[in-house]
């Protein structure tokens, strides 16, 4: 499990649990229906870096299109 992982068993958050040799959580089951949910909470800095990456691709694509258009325009005017 990762630091950003959250484990819920039967709707209750689990803060302390036993991990097996590969790091998977082991929880005690109760009589009846049991539900375990393991969630990964994405860090906020990831969204910031994602926006920067997308903006970079948009700017690079715009620059490339501008250069292509300029080259075509120069060939037409000659």
Residue, then its C-alpha position, 0 to 999 in steps of 0.5 A: x500500500x502507498x502512503x496515499x492509500x485509504x482502506x475502508x472495511x464495512x464503511x469504517x476507515x481503517x488506520x491500523x492493519x496488518x500487511x502481508x509479505x507483498x504489502x497487501x492489507x489483511x483485515x479481520x472479517x466479521x460474520x455476515x456481509x463484508x466490504x473492503x474498499x481500497x482507494x488511492x488519493x491522488x496528491x494535489x501536486x499531481x493535478x498541478x503538474x498535469x495542467x503544466x504538461x497539457x499547457x506545454x503540449x498546447x503551446x508546442x502544438x501552436x508553435x508547430x502549426x504556426x511554423x507550418x503555416x509560415x512555411x506554406x505561406x512563404x512557398x505561396x508568395x514566392 
